[in-house]
Amino acid sequence: TSSSTTTTTTTIPTEQEDDENEDGWSDLRKGNQSLLKYILKLPLRFYDRIFPPETAAVPKSPSSSSSSSSSMSSSIFTSSSFAGTSTTSTPGTLILVRHGESTWNANKTFTGWADADLSERGIREIEHAARLLLEGGFEIDVVFTSRLKRAIRSVWILLQEMNQVYLPVFKSWRLNERMYGALTSLSKTDLAQELGHDLVQEWRSSLKTQPPPTTQDHPYWPGRERKYADLQQSQIPTTESLLDCMNRATPMWENKILYELRNGKTVLVVAHANTLRGLVKKIDNISEQDIQKVAIPTAIPIIYKFDQVQSMKPLSPSMDDDGAKDGQTAFKVDMNGLFLEKPGLLKQALAKEAEWSQQVPGYQRDMQRSGRTPLSPLERSLYKLMAERELNNWAAGQDAGAPELPEDDGSDGNNGLPMQLLSLDSMGKVQQVGGDKSGNDEALSANMVTQPCVTGLPSNVLVPGLGATPIRKDAVIVIIRHGKTEHNKLGLFTGWEDAPLAKDGVEEAKQAGRLLRAHGFEFDVVYTSWLTRAIETAWYVMDEMDCVWLPIIKTWRLNERMYGKLTGLSKLMVKQRHGEKQFKAWRRGYDTPPPKVSSFSQHYPGNDRRYQSGIKDVRYSLRESLIRSIESGRPTIARKLPKTESLKDCMDRTIPFFTEKIVPEAIGKGKRVLISSSENAIRGLLMHLCDIPQDKITGLEIPNGLPIIFDLRSKCVKLLDDGTGRDPLETYNFGSAASYLFRPCQNEDGSPDEECTIQLLDDDSDLSGSWLGSGISAEDQASLDAIKQGTVN
């Protein structure tokens, strides 16, 4: 928009501008290098031309306009240690992968733009594809995919298996499958029997023949779907020939994929059979006649390498390849791409495995994904300790009424009887172990002076048949802390350590998605960190809400606080080694950072590829540059990445990202925002939104997996009714600063917010049969039964 003193004129972007910036791609390619930096880097460029590095870096951006901060997670990743300093002379590698088998592929149904999900076999196929890429040593820099679920889920599985979920993923309608028009959802087999094999095959394989067009009243007409709301009506096809589909995908190749390849990037494209055929036709210059013979199998990576940046001519696969020698890889006529495995091998193996699993008792599917991550020796020991304590608690609960008999423990003191021990309760008061614990049990939330605003479940959730859930259209911010990790459960300092979600953490994230969907929430954009636990939480929430096509902006600025040398250590261990006072200063102090890690520590971000090449918005470090230059034997520029952080340091990067990026680019445009992050980053956001004092913010606790709603109209925090009727302050621990978080919600005229109407139940209330498995009061249940009876009648 351009503003004057009297009027504001909105400039409507052209179709080409919209297309180039789809999913924020072109915003992340804006030049952000000052003239001073350019001059300072000239000696490095000169050195590079004389002694070219093994892996070249990224050239200048295609846009000369000034840049917004490139702290977003979708910023460019390169294998060069000084990304952004020189023009590459060697093009990158292109990896094409067709999604795994979908449920409609399995029953031979025309799918097109219909959003069928992966089948069980399709999931196994794409897991196998990831392992082929791992075996080949491929390190991906950027990912392009379609807006269809089967392709997006394939990307997610690939990146999870390769431990690269932090990579930028751009989703484009141009990579959608061919639009089959009126054939969508119809059986290929049945149509062939009814209309003849030749006609159906012509629709499927002919280059220019279009199937009958669909209409806007067709049940699978994509024009009604929110994922295409940004497209013009003319961009949504009613039918497509193979040539139409190829032409639709061509701008993706020419404007984006080719640009990344010329910058030396390894580009992964996960799409569909016909859009990939279009890319292959363009890359290999295949004739219109020959392209009709090309088929792309599901979930087999196809690798393209190119001769030079100027021509981008594909290189023929080499017979020196190890896979070619042992017969694992394959080539196709008219294609220069290398198939990492012969088509059909995995399908045969899966079919044989299914046969064995039915015929052989006790057979375990070896190729099934375990979902478990290896444990360190410390984690393994703490897990055993946790299991022993759980066993002790269980045993203590058995025969609770039986008298405890004294046992001679082998000691000569105290007449051979156990000693009487004392311990501290949660308030620091001395109590006898096993003694009378009655008395004044002060609650941890004694200073909480207000009830949180709890938004009730929509009536149609409680009473099926009352219509659809109203969709929330107003701008809103929903903040969610990631689900539990194994580190959380063991009480370890995690920080920037990339711990994935534990099994119950996955369930917490899914539960949050179900709750948000039940309350009618929709989102327009998702922000998260570069840490797997936050990204996984966002993914599971989106998956439950059926909106995995949304743009996800990943940024290091929403990372958890960097705990320095405490990373990976048990909190009890740190307290024992350094004392209670120092432990509290490091953990609960506002501006006291823990000890720094060294430049050679595995916990230092400068030794992690995602931070080495992904972070562009912090200054360079002379010390780190010298260390990296000596290590690599060539001049190398390295940035000053955090070796430790206080809570203040964490907030100093989190709050500016919110105010300078999220507010103008999303909230200011009326978008509904989901933020998935870690506890200390969220503390910073809530401190800013709720005006929580600095000396109180360290007392705020953020529960895992709980959606926290910030209402932009009433400027207050709300929680969502989960159907249990329980008081959230009793169910969740918000810490001593909860009263600053939950303030009265009022409308602009001072009246109470009408959404804050939930009456919480007592602890003794009956909770059988509720929506999320927990229940409502008997009186309310009787009322609901009466409503249901009236609805039926």
N, C-alpha and C positions, 0 to 999 in steps of 0.2 A: 504494500500500500504506500501511496505517496500523500503526504499531509500538507495542508496550507493552514493559514490562520482561520479560514472560514469553512472550508469543506475538506472532506476526506474522500479521495478517489481510490477505488479498489481496482488494481490491474489484474485482469483475468489471465492466467497463464495459458499459453497456446497448448495445443494437443501435444506438440513435440516436447515442450518444456515439461509438461506433466509427465510425459513418458520417460524422459531422461531422469527426472527426479523421483520416479516411482520408488517407494520404499526408502526415500532419502538418499539414493545413490549419488546423485550429482552434488548434493550439499556436502558430501564427504570428500569430494574431489576438488573443492575450491582451494585455490592457492593460499597458503598461509605463511609464506616465507618472506621475511622482511629483506630489504636491500642489504642491510648490514650482515645478516646471516648469509646471504648469497655471496657477498664479497669474502667473508671469512672462510667459506667452504671452497673457494676457487683453488687453493693449493691442493686440497684433497681431490678435486676433480682432475687436476693436472696429473697428480700422482696415479690416479685410477687409469688414466689413458695410457700411461707408460707401463704400469704394472696392473693390468686388469684383475679384479678379484675373482675368486672362483664363482661366486654368486653375485650378480649385479644388483643394484638397488633401483629405487623408484625414481623416474624422472619427474620433471615439474608437472603440476596438475593441468588438466585441459582447460580449466577456467581461470581467467585472470582476475576475477572479482575477489574482493576481500572475503576472508573465511570466518565462519563461526568456529568456535573452539572445536578441535578435533579430538576431544576427550571421549567422544562417544565410542562405544565398543565396536561399532562398525568401521572404525578407522582401519587403515590399510596395514596388513601384516606382511612383512617380507623376511626372508632369511638373511638379509644383509644386516650387519651390525650398525650401519649408518644409513638407514633408510631415508630416502628423500634427498640424497646428495648428488647422484649422478645418473646419467642415462644408461640403461642397460644395453648391451650389444647382443645379448642372447635372449631370445623370447622364452616365455614360460611354458609350462606343460598344461595341456588341456585334458581333463578327465571327464568323460561322459558316462553317466549311469542312468539307465532307465529304472524307475521305481520298482520295488518288489511286487510280486503278484497281488492284485487287489481281489476283493470278494467278487467283483463283477467279472474280472478276468477269469476267475476260477469256474464260473458257470456260463462263460462265453456270451456275455451281454455287451451290447454297444454301450460304452461308458461316456466317452467325450468329456464334456464339462460337468457331468454328474459327479458328485463328491464322494465316490466310494472309497472306503478305507482299505488298508492292507489286510490280506488274509493271514492266517497263522503261518502258512508256508511262505508268504511274501515277507513276513518279518524275519524268518530264518534265512531267506535268500539275501536280504539286505545286510544282515549281520555277517554273512559269509563274504559279501562284497567288501565290507570294511576290513575284514581280516586279510583279504587279498591285497588291499591297498597298504595295510600295515606291513605285510610281508615284503611288498615292493619298496618300502621306505619312503613313500610319498608324504610330504608335508604340505598340507593345503593352506592357501592364503585367503581365498575368498570363495563364496558359494553362491550360485544362482539356482533358483528353482521356481516352480509355478505357484499358483495360489490354491492348488488342489491338495487335499489332505493326504492322499497316498504318496505324493512326491515329498511333501513337507515332513511327514512322519519318516519317510526313508532317509531324509537329510538328518533328522534328529537321531535316528538309530546309528547312522554312519558316524556322526560326530561323537556320540556317546562312546561307541566302541573304540574310536580312535583317540578318545580323551581330548577332544578339541571343540567342546560345545561353545567356547568363548568366541569362535570365529564369526565374522560378519556374514549374515545370510540375507540375500535379497530375493524377494518373492515377486514375480511378475506374471501378469495375465498373458503376456506374449509367449510364455513357455507352457501355457495350458495345452492339454491334448486337443486334437482336432475336434471341432464341433460337428457331431453326427446328426444334428437336426432332429427330424421326427423319428429317427431310428433310435434315439437315446432311450435306454432302459429295455429295448426289445432284444429277444434272443436271436443270436446269429444263426443258430441251428434251425430254429423254428421258421425264421424268415426264408432261409435257403430252401426248406421243404415247401413253403407256401408260395414263394415268388420265383423260385428257381435259383440254382447255385450260381449261374453266370451273372445274373443281375446283382445279387448280393456281393459277389466277388468283385464286380466292376465298381460298386460303391466303395469297397474296402481298398482296392489296390490301384484303381485308375488314377492318373495324375490330376485330371481336370474334371472328372464327373462328380457332381455334388449330390448328396442324398436329398430327399425331400426336406424342405425347410420346416423348422419348428414354428410354433406360434406362441404368443405371450400367455395363452391360457394352458400351455403344456405344463405338466407338474414339475418338469425339470428345466423350465425356462430360467436361465441364470440372471436375467434382468431384475428379478425380485430379491436376489441375494445381497446382503449387506457388503460382502467382500468385493462386489463390483460397483459399489455406489459412487466411486470416484471416476468411473468410465463414462464417456458420452454414449448415448444410445447407438450411435453409428459404429462404435467400437465393439459392441457385443454382437457376434455373428449369429445368424439364424440357421446357417448350415455352412459347411466348408468342404471344398475339395482338398486333396492332399496338397496341391499347389497353393491354395489359399492359406493353409496352415503353415506351410513353409515360408510364405511371404510375410506372415504375421510374426514369425520368429526371427526373421532376418535382421530387423533393427537391433535386437538384443545382441546379435553377433557383431554387427558393424559398430555400434555405439558404446558397448559396455564390455563384452567378453573379449573382443579383439584389443581394446584399450588395456585391459588388465594383463593380457598375454604379452603385449608389447612392453609392458613395464616389468617383465620378468616374473610375474606371479604364476603360481600353480593354481589353476582355476578348476573348481568342481562344478559341473552342471548336472543336476538331478532333475530329470523331466520325464517326458512321455515318448512313446514310440514314434509318433509322427513329427513332433517338434524336433526330436533328435535326428530324425531322418532329414529334416530341413537343414539342420546345422551341418550334418555330414555332406549333404549335397553341395552346400556352399564351400565347405572346407576342401573337399576332394574334387570339386568341379565335375560332379557326376552328371551325365546327360539325363534329360527328362525320361528317356526310355529306360536307362539302366537303374535309375533311382527306384523304379517300381519293383525291382527285384531285391532291394536292400531291406532287411528286417533287423530290428534291434531287440535282442533278447532281454528279459528282465534281469536286473541286478548283476550284470557282469560289467565291470569297469572297462572302458575303452580308452586307451591312452594315445594321445596325439602329441608329437613333438614337431617343431618347426625349424626351418633352416636359419632364417635371419629376420630381424625386426621389420625391415622394409618390405620384403616380399611375402612373408608369412606362408611360405610354401611348406606343406606337410612333408615330413621325412618318412620314407618307407620303413616299416619295422625291420629291425636288424635280426639276422639269424644268430648273432652272437648272444642274444638275450638268453639268460639261464632257463627261463620258462620255455623258450622255443626249443632249446636243446633237449629238455626232458619231456617235451610233448604236452606241457600244461597250457601254454598260451596258444593263441590261434590268430589267423588273419582271414580277411574276407576279400573276395574279388571286388575291385573298384574302390576299396577303402584302404587308407594308409594307417588307420587306427589299429593298435594292438589290443586284442582281447586278452585280459589277464587270465582267462580260463576258457576252455572249450565249452561252448553252449551245450547244455543238457547234462553235464556231469553231475552238478549238484542236484538236479531234479531226480536223477536216477538214485543218488545216494539217499535223498530224503524219502523216496518211495520205498527203498529197501529198509530204511530205518523204521518207517511206519509199519511195514510188514513184520519186522523182528519184534517191535514193541508189542504187537498183538499176539505173536506166536511164542515168544520166549519169556517165561515167567521171570519177573524181577529185572527185566532189561531196562537200563537207564539210557536216555537219549544223550549221548556224549556231546553232541553238537548243540544242545540246548544252552541258552545263555544263563549263566549262574547268577549274575547280578551282584555278586559279592566282590569286595575289594580286599586285597591283601592287607594283613595287619602287621604293624611293626611289633618288635618284642615288647615295648612298653604297653601298647594297646592290648596285646594278647594277655599280658599279665594282669592288667586292670580289668579286662573282661572276665578272667577267671575269678578275680576277687569279687566282682559284682555278682557273678553266679553263686559264689560261696555265701555271700551275704543274703541273697534272695533265698537260698536254701535254709540259712539260719532263721530268717523271718518266717518262712513257711513252717519250719519245725517248731518255732516258738508259738505259732498259732494252733498247733495240734495239742490236744489234751491240755488246754489252757487251764482247766479247773483242777488238774492233778497237782498235789503238793510237790514242791521241788525238794529232792533229797540231797543233803550235803554229800559232796564227793571229795575223797582224798585225792588231791592233785599231785601228790608226791613231794610236796614241800614240807620241811620240818617246822616252819613257822606257823603261827595261828592254829596250832593243834591239827595241822594238816587240812584245814578248811579254807575255802576260797576267801580272799580278802574282800572287805566291803569297799566298793569303789564309788567315787563321786564323778559327776560329769556336769557340763554346762548345757542348759537348755537353749532354745533359739533366741532368748533374750539376754543370754549371758549370765543367768542365775545358776547357782550351784544346786544340784539336786542329786539324790541318791539313786544309783542305778537299780532299777527294779522296784524302787520305792513308790510312795504315794505321789502321783503326779497331779493330783487335784489342786485347786486353789485358783489364784488369779493368773489365768493364761491370757496375757495381753495379746491381742491380734497384731499382726505385722502391719495391718492397714489402719492403725488407730487414727491417723491424721487425715484419712479420706473423708472429706466433709460433704461430698455430693455423690449421688447415684449417677452412673453413666447413662447417656441416652442410648436406649436399645430400641432399634427399629423392628417392629413386629413382622412376622411372616405374612406374605400375601394370603388373602382368604382362599384362593384357589389351591394353594399348597395344602392347607388344612382340610379343605372341603373340595375334593375333586368334582369337576363338573360345573364350577362357577365361572369358567372362562379362562382366558390366557393370563399369564402374569404380566402386569403393566411394566413396560420397559422404561428405565430411567434415562431420560434424554439430556438432563442438565449436566454441565461440566462437574466433575467430581474427582477427588484424589483418593485412591484406595492404596494403602500401604500394608505390605505383608512381610513379616520376617520369615526367612526360609524355614522349612521344616527341620526337624532335628537331624543332626548328623551323629555318627558314631563318636566324634570328638565331643559333641555336646553331652552325650550320654555318659561319657567317661570323665567329664570335667576337665578337659584339656583346653589350653589356650590355642585357638585356631588361627585367627587373624587372616593373613593372605594364604595360609596353607589351603590347598584346594581339596577339601574333604567333600565327597558326595553325600547325598541324603541317605540316611538309614532307612530301613524298611518302614518303620513307623513314621519317619519324616515324609516319605512319599505319600503315605495315607493322610497325613495332616494337610499336605498340599492339595490332594484330591478333594478332601473334605471341604477345604476353603473354596475350591472351585464350585463344588455342588451348592454350597451355601450362597455364594454370590449369584449363581444362576437362579436359584430359587427366589431370591429377592429382586430379580429383574435387572441385574446389572449387565451392562455392555461396556466394552472398552474400545477406544480408537487407537491407542498406542500403549506399548509396554516398555518400561525402563527397568534395567537390571544391571548388575555388576558383571565383572569378568570372572566371578567365582562360580564354580559348577553348582554349588548348593542353591544359590539364588536363581541361576538360570533354570535349573531343574524344577524349582518351585514354580516359577513363572510358566514353564511348559505344562506342568500337570494342571495348574489352574486353568490355563487356556484350553487344554485338551478337554477338561470336564465341561467347560463353557462352550465347546465346539467353535473356537475361534483361533485355531492355530495359524491361520493365515495373517493375523495381525502383524504389523511391523514391530520387531523387538530391537530396541536401541540399548546396546551393552556398553557400559562405561566403567573404567577403573575407578572413577571418582565415587561410585557407590559401593566400592569394596569395603569390607570390614576394616576396622582399625588394624594397623600393622603392629604386632606385639613384640617385634624384635627378637631378642634371645629367649623370650618366654614361649615363643611359638613351639607347639608340640609338647610342652611340658604340662604335667598335672598341676592344677591350682593348689592342691594340698602339698605337692612337692615343692612348689615355689614358696609357699607359706612356711614350710619347715626349714628350708635353706636360708631364707632371707628375713624371716620374722614377720609377725602379724602387721606391724606398722608399715614396713616397706611394701609388703604385699598389697595392703589397702591403698597405699599411695599410687602404686603402679596400676592397680585394677580400677579403683574408684576415684582416683584423683583426676582433676579436670585438665591440668597442664603439666603433669609429670609423666614423661615417656619412660618405658622400660629400657634396659640396656640395648645398645645397637647390635645388630648382627654385622659380621664382617663382609667384605666384598666377595669373599670366596664361599660364604655359607650357602647351603642348599636353600635356605629360606630367604635369601636376598632376591628381590624381584629382578635385579639385573642379570640373573642367571636363568631366567625363565623367558622362553621365546616370545610369549605373548606380550610381555612388558618391554623386552629389548627393542622390539620393532613396532609395537603398537602405540606406545605413549609418545605423543608429539607435543604436548603442551606443558612440559616442565623444562627448566633450563638445563643446559649442558654442564657437565662436571669435569673440571680439569683433572682432578684426581682419578676419577673413574675412567676417563679417556686414556690416561697414561697406563693404568692397570690393564685395560683391554688392548691397548696398542702393544704393550710388551707381551701379553698373552698370545695375541694373534700374529705378531711379527710384522704388522703393517699399521699405518695410521688409522685410528678408529675413534669415532666420536661416540661417547656414551652419556646418557642423561643422568641427572641426580635423582635417583629413585629412593623412596623412603626406606631407611634401615630400621626405623622404629617410629612410633607415633604416640603422642598423648591423645586423649579424647578431643582436645581442642584442635590438634593437627588434623584429625579425621574430619571434624566438622568444617575446618577451613577449606577443605576440598569438596565436601558434600553440599554445603549450603550454597556456595556460588554456582555450582552446576544446576541446582534447583532453580535459583533466581535468574540465572543468565541463559539457561537452555530450556528447562522444562516449562517454566512459566511463559516465556514469549512464544515458544514453538508449539506448545500443546495447550496449556491451561488458558492462555490468553486468546486462543482461537476456539475456545469452547469445547475442547476435546476432553473425553473421559479417560483418565490416566490410571494405570496400574503400575505401582513401583514395588518390585521384589528385591529385597536387599538384606543386609545383616544388621545386628542389633545397634551397634554404635553409629553406623550411617543413618539409621532410622531415628536414633536419638537426636541427631543433628537436624533432621527434617522436622521432627515434632517440636524441638526447641525453637525453631524458627516460626513454625505455624502457630504454636500455642503460647508463645512468649514465656517459656519456662526459664526461670533464672539459672544462671550458670552454676550456682552453688547447690542447686536442686536437681539438675539434669542427671547427675551420676546416680541418683537414687531411683531413676525410672527404669523399670524392667519391661522388656518387650517379649510377650509370649510367642513361641514358635507357631507358625501356621495360622495365626488369627488375623482375619481381615480387619484393619483399622480404617474407618471411613472418616475423611475430613470433608465436611459439608462446606462448600465455598459460599453458600448464601448465609448460613447462620454462624460461620466461622467457628465451628466446634467439632469435636471428635464424637463419632457415633460407633456403636457396635451393632451387630446383627443378631436378631433372635434366632437361635438354633433349634427352637422347639422344646428345650429342656425345662424352661422356666426357672433355671438356676440364676443366681446373682453372679455376673461375670467377675466381680471382685472377690467372690469366694472361690470361683472355679479357676481363675487365672491370677498369677502374681504380677501386678503392675508396679510393685515396689512402693517406696515411701513417697514418691513424687506423683502418685496417681491423682491426687486432688488438683494438681496443676494441669493434668491432661484432661480430666473429665469435669468441665465447667458447664454451667447451665446453658442449654441450647435455646437461643431466642431468635425470632424472626426480626427483620429490620425495624418493625414497629414496636418491638419490645415484648410482643406476645410469645408465649412458649411455643417451641417447635412442635407441630402436630405429630411428627413422627415418633416423638419420645413418649410413647403411651404404654409400654410394656410394664405390667405389674409382675414383680418377681415372686416366686413361690418360696415357702418356708422349706427348710431342709427336710422336714418330715413328709412333704407332699408326695403323693403317689405319682410315679413317672413311667407308667407302662403305656406302650403303644404310641409314642410320639413320632413326629416326622423323621427326625434323625436318630431314631432308635431310643429316645429317652422319655418322652411323654408330656402330658399336660394335666392340669388339675381335674378332679372328678366332676366339679361343677361345670367347667368349660367343656369337658368331654360330653356331658349330657346335653349342653346347648348345641354342640356340633352335631350330635346324633339327631337332634330334633330338626336341625337345618337340612341335614342329609335326607331325612325322611320326607321333609317337605319338598326337597328338590326332586326326589324320585317320584313322588306323587304328582 
